[in-house]
Amino acid sequence: MASIPSISITTNLTRKDSTMKTIAKLTFVSAMLAATPFSLYAASHSAAPASSASSASQTTDGEIRKVDKDAKKITIRHAELKHLDMPAMTMVFQVKDPSLLDKVKQGDKVSFVAEKEGGQFIVTQIDAKQ
């Protein structure tokens, strides 16, 4: 009679072990499935630089609010930057070439090209409108 409870205990332990393994597998699979959509999103929204041909067609209108030659930055109130998925706003940009800052002054209406490089928004072209 003593051996029957012993078998029952072993069977319960085996079931618990099997259940824990199943839970562990399901948790792993759930984590993998949850991470997949994010990795696809991250890949589709990477900060890869745009080609010069596509960015040339991505000019945006704006107005110069401030030119900071020492910091090599420019503040622009701009229209929507569709290629960067950014609404209209006023923001500070770095400039790719500091000589671009010599082409504009505060209050100028401009047409410019901005790109995202290395996590920074950079003005690569700018022209004052007449």
C-alpha positions in Angstrom: 0.0 0.0 0.0 2.9 2.4 0.7 4.1 2.1 -2.9 0.8 3.5 -4.5 1.1 6.9 -2.8 4.8 7.0 -3.9 3.8 6.4 -7.6 1.1 9.1 -7.2 3.6 11.6 -5.9 6.0 10.8 -8.8 3.2 11.2 -11.3 2.3 14.6 -9.8 5.9 15.8 -9.9 6.2 14.6 -13.5 3.0 16.5 -14.4 4.3 19.7 -12.6 7.6 19.4 -14.4 5.9 19.0 -17.8 3.6 21.9 -17.0 6.5 24.2 -16.1 8.3 23.2 -19.3 5.2 24.0 -21.3 4.8 27.4 -19.6 8.5 28.2 -20.2 8.1 27.3 -23.9 4.9 29.4 -24.2 6.6 32.4 -22.5 9.6 32.2 -24.9 7.4 32.0 -28.0 5.2 34.9 -26.7 8.3 37.0 -26.1 9.6 36.2 -29.6 6.2 37.1 -31.2 6.0 40.3 -29.2 9.5 41.4 -30.2 8.9 40.7 -33.9 6.5 43.6 -34.7 8.8 46.0 -32.9 11.9 44.9 -34.8 10.0 45.2 -38.1 8.9 48.7 -37.0 12.4 49.7 -36.0 13.8 48.4 -39.4 11.3 50.4 -41.3 12.0 53.6 -39.4 15.8 53.4 -39.4 17.9 56.4 -39.5 19.5 55.5 -42.8 20.5 58.6 -44.7 18.3 59.3 -47.7 19.9 59.4 -51.2 20.7 62.8 -52.6 18.2 62.3 -55.4 15.3 61.7 -53.1 16.2 64.4 -50.6 16.6 67.0 -53.3 12.8 66.6 -54.0 12.1 66.9 -50.2 12.5 70.7 -49.9 10.4 72.3 -47.2 9.4 76.0 -46.7 10.3 77.8 -43.5 11.2 81.0 -41.8 14.5 81.7 -40.1 14.1 82.5 -36.4 17.8 82.4 -35.4 21.2 81.9 -36.9 23.9 80.7 -34.5 27.2 80.7 -36.4 29.3 79.8 -33.3 27.3 76.7 -32.6 26.7 75.9 -36.3 23.0 75.8 -35.7 19.9 77.4 -37.2 16.4 77.7 -35.8 13.6 77.4 -38.4 9.9 77.6 -38.2 9.1 75.0 -40.8 6.2 73.3 -42.6 5.6 69.6 -42.3 8.7 67.5 -43.1 6.9 64.5 -44.6 10.0 62.4 -45.4 11.0 62.7 -41.7 7.4 62.1 -40.5 7.5 65.4 -38.6 4.7 68.0 -38.2 5.1 71.7 -38.7 7.0 73.3 -35.8 9.9 75.5 -34.8 13.1 73.7 -34.1 16.9 73.9 -34.0 18.9 72.2 -36.8 22.5 71.6 -37.2 24.0 72.5 -40.6 26.0 70.1 -42.7 28.2 73.0 -44.0 28.7 76.1 -41.8 28.8 78.3 -44.9 25.1 77.7 -45.3 24.6 80.0 -42.4 26.1 82.9 -44.5 23.2 82.6 -47.0 20.4 83.5 -44.6 19.5 85.8 -41.8 16.7 86.0 -39.1 13.3 86.7 -40.7 14.2 85.2 -44.1 11.7 83.0 -45.8 13.6 79.9 -47.0 13.4 76.7 -48.9 15.5 74.0 -47.3 16.4 70.3 -47.2 16.8 68.5 -43.9 17.9 65.0 -43.2 18.4 62.8 -40.2 22.0 61.6 -39.8 23.3 59.9 -36.7 20.2 60.8 -34.7 20.6 64.5 -35.5 18.4 66.6 -37.8 20.7 68.4 -40.2 20.1 71.1 -42.8 21.9 70.1 -46.0 20.7 72.8 -48.3 19.1 76.2 -47.8 18.1 79.1 -50.0 16.4 82.4 -49.2 13.3 83.1 -51.2 13.0 86.5 -53.0 
